[in-house]
Amino acid sequence: MVLRPQGWALLGCLASGLLLSNCAIQTYPGQPGVRTNGFAKIDMETVDESGLWVYEVTYDNSPTGEGVEQIVTKLYPTAYTYTSNVRTNSDGTTYRHKFPYKGGRIQMISIPKDGTIIMPPDSLVQVMVDYDISMDEVDDRNLSEEGLFARPQAFVERVAQQTRMKWDILRAGEFMAGKLHYAIGKVRVGTEELEFGAAPIKLSTTLSQSGVLLNVSTEQKQKMRAFINEKFPKGYNGPVELFLTDGTSFKTNLGLNTIETAKAAGKKIIIQSVN
């Protein structure tokens, strides 16, 4: 499915726990005014039973640039912790590392310009995500800074709203063993609701919200996928609300698709070897 977080990144992470297990990034805007040097490592990672999922993007957002070229989703199937890109030690010091570690296998390449998606035959991707606001990235150079702050007032106001949402989400988490923990019991997509009953989706994240640990069963993934396919056969774009088991809820606008609904909506999906 495709998920378009209009809200702040941690809400995207909470949605990740519910929707993004075995996920790839289909659309991502990059930083305003920036031109990447080869690729930028998106500073968000997901650990689930498949291993460690990481994301890289190449783009030219300079005034004469052509925007995002491609987004690559990789899986490290034998890794069950974050890389140093999102690792902070006990003293609160964060280490940044640009270059990829060995052992990653490409799961999907997205080329947003023409809507092309390339996936290997053995790809484990079940979900695709769209971001319309950039996240933290790791790159060794910013090749172009022209227009870096030239964003409309409406964008600034929306970012301010997301910052307020950030504190609401932080306060709602249960802090244990150095992480914030959440239990998601229900999701409302438009007027349709999907409940997880006695087995809520469990998610934990670092205080920087740059890494997400998931406890999502195969049955829960299939349930969410079937829900989107049945209720929204050509995808969905609109309000989505997540309900925690303690009664707290967070609402944003998301775009949702499974691979099946993306095809029905006219996306071009190519299955071929990419490693």
C-alpha positions, 0 to 999 in steps of 0.5 A, a space after each residue: 500500500 502507499 502511504 502519504 503522510 501529510 503529518 509529521 514524521 513520527 506520525 508516519 512512524 506510528 503509521 509505519 508500525 501499522 502499515 509499513 512492515 515490509 515497506 518500500 518508498 515510492 514517492 519522496 520529495 527530497 530536501 528543498 534546494 538541495 542536489 544530492 551527491 550520488 544518493 542521500 540516505 533517508 534517516 529512517 529505518 524499520 526492523 521487522 521479522 524480515 530484517 532491516 529496511 533502509 532507503 536511499 534517494 537521488 535528486 536535484 532540487 536546485 532551481 534548474 534541477 529535475 527533482 527526484 530521480 529514484 528511490 531505492 529500498 534495500 533489505 538487510 535480511 540478517 540484521 535485526 538492529 539499526 545501522 549507525 545512521 540512526 544510532 545514538 549512544 547512551 551519552 546522547 551522541 549520534 554518529 552519522 555514516 553515509 555509505 551503505 553497509 554490505 549485504 543489502 538486497 534491493 527490494 524496489 526501485 521507484 522512478 517517480 517521474 514516469 510512475 515506474 516501479 521496478 521490483 525483483 521477482 523475490 521482493 518482499 515488499 508488501 507496502 509502498 509509501 509516499 512522502 510529500 515532506 522530506 525527512 532527515 537525510 545523511 549525505 556527504 555534500 549538499 551540491 546546491 543551496 539555491 532556494 533552500 528557504 524559498 517555501 510558501 507561507 502555507 508550507 511553513 504553517 503546515 510544518 508548525 502544525 506538525 511540530 505541535 503534533 510531534 509533542 502530542 505524540 511524544 507525550 502519548 508514548 510510554 517511555 521504557 528502556 530508552 524507547 517510546 512504546 505505542 499500542 495501536 488498536 484501531 485505524 479509521 480510513 475515511 469512514 471505514 474502520 479496521 480494529 485489531 481486537 485483542 492483538 494490537 499493533 505494537 511499536 517502539 521508536 527511539 526518542 529521535 523517531 529515526 528508527 522503528 521496531 515492529 511487532 506485526 504478525 503475518 495475519 495482521 499484515 494480510 488483514 490490513 492489505 485485504 482491508 485496503 483491497 476490499 474498501 478502496 480497490 483503486 486506492 485512497 487519499 484522505 483523512 486517516 486516524 490511528 487509535 491507541 489502546 489507551 484512547 489517544 488518537 492521531 489524525 492526518 491525511 494519507 494516501 493508501 494503496 496495496 500493490 493491487 490497487 496501485 496497478 488498478 490506479 494505473 501505476 506501471 510495475 516492472 518485475 525484474 532482477 535488480 541486484 
